[in-house]
Amino acid sequence: MKVLSFIRSLLVSIAGCGLLSACAPGPTELVVYSARNEEHIQPIFDRYSAQTGQTIRLITDDAGPLIERLAAEGRNSAADLLITVDAGVLWHAAQLGLLQPVDSPVLKANVPENLRDPGNRWFGLSRRARTIVYSTERVQPAELESYESLTDAKWKKRLCLRTSKSVYNQSLVAMLIAQHGEAQTEKIVRGWVANLATPVFANDILLMQAIAAGQCDVGIVNTYYFGRLQRDQPRIPLKLFWADQQTAGTHVNITGAGVTAHAPRAEAARKFLEWLSQPDAQAMVAAIDLEYPVSSAAPADPQVAAWGEFKPSPLNVASAGELQPAAVRLMDRAGYL
Amino acid sequence: MTVTATVAGSAPPRTRRVASSSLLCLVLCLPALIPLLVILTSLATPETEVWTHLARYVLPDVIVNTAKLLLGVAIVAGVLGTSLAWLIAMCEFPGRRWLDWALLLPLSIPAYVLAFVAIGFLDYSGPLQAWLRAMFGSSAWVPPIRSTGGVIVVLSLALYPYVYLLARSAFLSQGRKVLEVAQTLGYSRGSASWRVALPMAKPWIAAGVALISMETLADFGAVSIFNYNTFTTAIYRAWFGMFSVHAALELSAVLLLFLPSCCRSSNWYGGRSSAPRVTSIAGTGRLRRTACCWRPRPRC
């Protein structure tokens, strides 16, 4: 009897799941799979809905599971648009054939060539730089120069890094491989590891707090993490230094989006992407998490603008994806945990 | 041939019942077994290139780290859970009643939250070390929290309730009478606990430790915050860093090999004879032990 009642309750819950999945999106509702947090994206959706009447359904998860889900759903997927952070992830989704090319003069005009897929399957929506942060109490900016210069012996036991598991570090090393080749990049990474003051950190905020507390003097972080910390603690004795200004330019990464391969509402998705690339929306997209707009016509948030102008790396961010597996292996070899 | 047919034809009803219940069991377990089968089938088509890299640069560290963590957490959480259970079940002291349920609360806090709090409070930039530096200068030394020891302590604090819960039930169900009987038979109170109550609770403690070990193997959040590389972090890295789901599956298959060893050790430990040795006592000792039986609940 117990077994029977268990089976009955199992069947009831299965039927419940079936009912839930019947709540399919309406024929015109745009379905967005997003690896960005809801708080960073919902206000933008709300504005678009208010302006155009287009309703949007948001499904958030980590990038990996979203990509696997898209692949598993195939032609039956309800998703129209995939939004993620990190160019490597977008490159990977495009490689798997999960995104379709969008031929749009508006997107081409608004998104610089190096911040979109050469095959037009994904487009950058906002930019973030990964650069050097230093203690204003113990470091002079004149002592700093490039990512490579952090391998110098004068930084012995003064460098803090985030884990190599962070996709941002994987992308940074991938871009270094694109610039310097594998052998030289491995030397750089080994140099960093030799200069570490303490085991690598799980995130950028802990890293910056360690610099502020005096555990180390320099580190490498994403600009918006610095912005968040600065917003919470305006007096924190840290500053950003733009790396590689005399050479290739500072490493940038993107938040970006692409129309899914089997999007039921591909046309509506394209329109939304175009709207996101317009200066108006760009200012909002960038300011919401202290990033830089991709469109040069849009202004940066005043707090972000105060960090100064910098020369970004002109390399196409797609290389970050292409070279990411090589970067991960290189970091494994170099003992960068 | 005839003999075989006869035996098969006259299978006792009990055997048939066993067969049908194992079939039912298999059907019910199927949803859980499917992912495991998918993982195991990945071994049939090895991705040699990534695997060679992993075997050379990643696996040695990961295996040693996982083993250290497993052993450390099993010992620390096992000892902590058992001793707390013994104190709560066997002793009377102020606060015992609320500690009885409060000691279960860590189960409701995810291990990664505890890890985050521990690092935030105890790391170099945390308030404790900042205060110590302010008081004693930069020479103040605190053991680093972001270390193997740190991750073992945090996971043990998060997981000990599994052992605590089971051992507490074991001690309570034995009752104090067992201890008192042992005392009448010549054991001191300490040795009665050690030689009688503890061996009798062993199967429960071993089951708790087995649960803890499996939770430890599966933990991803806490080890990520400590940046302590184990199988789970290596699986994640293979999947998201190298875009190789296949290599991630292969690593998962190796991780699965750890699981039977968790269960086996619990069987071995729990299944050993737990009968205490009985020694005879004579003279005044006998009277003393008998008096113990009438003594009120011991206080520790």
Boltz contact constraints between the chains, C-beta under 6 A:
constraints:
  - contact:
      token1: [A, 64]
      token2: [B, 240]
      max_distance: 6.0
  - contact:
      token1: [A, 92]
      token2: [B, 243]
      max_distance: 6.0
  - contact:
      token1: [A, 163]
      token2: [B, 227]
      max_distance: 6.0
  - contact:
      token1: [A, 165]
      token2: [B, 237]
      max_distance: 6.0
  - contact:
      token1: [A, 170]
      token2: [B, 241]
      max_distance: 6.0
  - contact:
      token1: [A, 199]
      token2: [B, 146]
      max_distance: 6.0
  - contact:
      token1: [A, 200]
      token2: [B, 227]
      max_distance: 6.0
  - contact:
      token1: [A, 202]
      token2: [B, 225]
      max_distance: 6.0
  - contact:
      token1: [A, 202]
      token2: [B, 227]
      max_distance: 6.0
  - contact:
      token1: [A, 209]
      token2: [B, 125]
      max_distance: 6.0
  - contact:
      token1: [A, 210]
      token2: [B, 124]
      max_distance: 6.0
  - contact:
      token1: [A, 210]
      token2: [B, 125]
      max_distance: 6.0
  - contact:
      token1: [A, 213]
      token2: [B, 124]
      max_distance: 6.0
  - contact:
      token1: [A, 213]
      token2: [B, 125]
      max_distance: 6.0
  - contact:
      token1: [A, 215]
      token2: [B, 124]
      max_distance: 6.0
  - contact:
      token1: [A, 325]
      token2: [B, 242]
      max_distance: 6.0
  - contact:
      token1: [A, 328]
      token2: [B, 241]
      max_distance: 6.0
  - contact:
      token1: [A, 328]
      token2: [B, 242]
      max_distance: 6.0
  - contact:
      token1: [A, 329]
      token2: [B, 53]
      max_distance: 6.0
  - contact:
      token1: [A, 332]
      token2: [B, 57]
      max_distance: 6.0
  - contact:
      token1: [A, 332]
      token2: [B, 58]
      max_distance: 6.0
  - contact:
      token1: [A, 333]
      token2: [B, 57]
      max_distance: 6.0
